[in-house]
């Protein structure tokens, strides 16, 4: 039997107290609890793990900025920093450059890859 305990509230159910998770049968533990607490103060719920698959989403956008490559890099770096993104990698070549940023939100993480080319 595996026992894990954590204090807190099950807000979705409007319950307070201690949450105890069992793997296996909790009968012996429940028998001991029933001797220490009043009738009705201990409640038992059964939960099942739900398998959820989230598809990754990929979006591509193309923009033309009427400035030089270095100015476009600085502008996008500034805007992404304001959003909380951090630069992971920057590669500069003669005719183009590539940047990769990481951004994490409450909904998950995103990787932003940008290629800068001179027109």
C-alpha positions in Angstrom: 0.0 0.0 0.0 1.3 3.5 -0.9 0.2 6.4 1.2 0.7 10.0 0.2 -0.7 12.9 2.3 -1.0 16.6 1.6 -2.8 19.3 3.4 -5.1 21.5 1.5 -8.6 22.0 0.1 -10.3 20.2 -2.7 -11.8 23.4 -4.0 -13.8 21.9 -6.8 -15.6 19.7 -4.4 -15.9 22.2 -1.6 -13.9 20.0 0.8 -11.3 20.9 3.4 -8.9 18.9 5.4 -6.2 16.4 4.4 -6.1 14.6 1.2 -4.7 11.1 1.4 -4.0 9.0 -1.7 -3.9 5.3 -1.6 -2.7 2.8 -4.1 -4.3 -0.5 -3.1 -6.9 -1.1 -0.5 -7.3 1.4 2.4 -9.5 -0.8 4.6 -7.1 -1.2 7.5 -6.4 2.6 7.6 -10.1 3.4 7.4 -10.8 1.0 10.3 -8.2 2.9 12.5 -9.6 6.3 11.5 -13.2 5.3 12.4 -12.0 4.6 15.9 -10.5 8.1 16.3 -13.1 10.3 14.6 -16.8 10.8 14.9 -19.1 9.1 12.4 -19.5 11.1 9.2 -16.3 13.1 9.6 -14.3 10.8 7.3 -15.3 10.6 3.7 -13.8 8.4 1.0 -13.8 9.3 -2.7 -12.5 7.2 -5.6 -10.7 9.0 -8.5 -9.4 7.8 -11.8 -6.6 9.2 -13.9 -7.8 10.5 -17.3 -5.4 10.2 -20.2 -5.4 13.5 -22.1 -3.5 14.0 -25.3 -2.7 17.6 -26.3 -1.8 18.2 -29.9 1.1 20.5 -30.5 0.2 23.6 -32.6 2.5 25.2 -35.1 1.9 28.6 -36.6 4.0 30.4 -39.2 3.9 34.1 -40.0 5.9 36.2 -42.5 6.5 39.9 -42.0 8.5 42.5 -43.9 10.1 45.3 -42.0 11.3 48.2 -44.0 14.6 48.5 -42.0 17.9 46.8 -42.0 18.4 43.3 -40.5 20.1 44.6 -37.3 17.3 47.0 -36.6 14.7 44.3 -37.1 16.6 42.0 -34.7 16.7 44.7 -32.0 13.0 45.5 -32.4 11.8 41.9 -32.2 14.3 41.2 -29.4 12.8 44.1 -27.4 9.2 43.1 -28.1 9.8 39.5 -27.1 11.6 40.5 -23.9 8.6 42.7 -23.0 6.5 39.5 -23.3 8.8 37.6 -21.0 10.6 35.5 -23.7 14.2 34.7 -23.2 16.8 34.3 -26.0 17.9 30.6 -26.2 20.2 30.8 -29.3 21.3 33.4 -31.9 23.2 32.5 -35.1 24.4 35.2 -37.5 25.6 34.4 -41.1 26.6 36.7 -44.0 23.1 36.8 -45.7 20.7 35.9 -42.8 20.5 35.3 -39.1 18.3 33.0 -36.9 17.1 33.5 -33.3 15.3 31.1 -31.0 13.3 32.4 -28.0 11.5 30.5 -25.2 8.3 31.8 -23.6 6.4 30.1 -20.8 2.9 31.1 -19.7 0.1 29.6 -17.5 -1.1 27.7 -20.6 2.2 26.2 -21.4 5.4 26.9 -23.2 6.3 28.0 -26.7 9.4 28.1 -28.8 9.7 31.1 -31.2 12.1 30.8 -34.1 12.8 33.8 -36.2 14.8 34.1 -39.5 16.1 37.5 -40.5 16.9 38.0 -44.2 18.0 41.1 -46.2 15.7 41.7 -49.1 
